[in-house]
Amino acid sequence: MSLTLRPGVCATDTADGMVLLDEVTGRYWQLNRTAAIILRSLVDGAEPPDTVRALCEAYPRLTAERADADTASITRALTEARLVVPV
């Protein structure tokens, strides 16, 4: 499932990952590098298995099982925070 940022949410890369700002509420979220890779991948149109592969390439010691769990967890958290919507 690919994602897109909800209207009114903007993303900015940082040295340590990414920051998301909800321009309506003024709330912001700081994503670490792993979460930023996941979000970028899914927003760029990748499916979760592609995102898992991207994480494993970025972090060679990471297992596919852990990458899959991280992808699911970040996707769920961003969706529950209403920062992203499925495409």
C-alpha positions in Angstrom: 0.0 0.0 0.0 1.5 3.3 -1.1 0.9 6.4 0.9 0.7 10.1 0.4 1.0 12.9 2.9 -2.4 14.2 4.0 -3.2 17.7 2.6 -1.8 20.2 5.1 1.1 18.1 6.1 4.6 19.0 4.9 7.8 17.0 5.2 11.4 18.3 5.6 14.5 16.2 5.6 16.9 16.7 8.5 20.4 15.4 9.3 18.9 12.6 11.4 15.8 11.8 9.4 12.7 13.9 8.7 10.3 16.3 10.4 6.6 16.3 9.5 4.5 19.4 10.3 0.7 19.4 10.4 0.1 23.0 9.2 -3.5 22.9 10.5 -2.8 22.0 14.1 0.8 23.2 14.3 2.0 19.8 15.7 5.1 18.3 14.4 6.7 14.8 14.4 10.4 14.0 14.2 11.2 10.8 12.3 14.4 8.9 12.7 16.4 7.7 9.7 14.6 4.4 9.6 11.1 5.9 9.7 12.2 8.5 7.1 13.3 5.7 4.7 10.0 4.0 5.2 7.9 7.1 4.6 9.9 8.2 1.5 9.7 4.7 0.0 5.9 4.4 0.5 5.3 8.0 -0.7 7.4 7.3 -3.8 5.0 4.5 -4.7 6.8 1.5 -3.3 4.8 -1.4 -1.8 5.8 -2.7 1.7 8.0 -5.5 0.4 10.0 -3.0 -1.7 10.3 -0.9 1.4 11.6 -3.8 3.4 14.2 -4.4 0.8 15.2 -0.7 0.9 15.6 -0.9 4.6 17.7 -4.1 4.4 20.0 -2.4 1.8 20.4 0.7 4.0 21.0 -1.4 7.1 22.8 -4.7 6.1 22.6 -6.1 9.6 18.8 -5.7 9.7 16.8 -8.8 9.2 13.9 -8.8 6.8 11.5 -9.8 9.7 12.5 -6.7 11.7 12.4 -4.5 8.6 8.9 -5.8 7.9 7.8 -5.1 11.5 9.3 -1.6 11.5 7.5 -0.9 8.2 4.2 -2.0 9.5 4.6 -0.1 12.8 5.6 3.2 11.2 2.8 2.9 8.6 0.3 2.3 11.4 1.6 5.1 13.5 1.6 7.7 10.7 -1.8 6.6 9.6 -3.2 6.8 13.2 -1.7 10.3 13.6 -3.5 11.2 10.4 -0.3 12.3 8.7 -0.7 10.0 5.7 -3.5 8.4 3.7 -3.4 5.3 1.4 -3.1 5.9 -2.3 
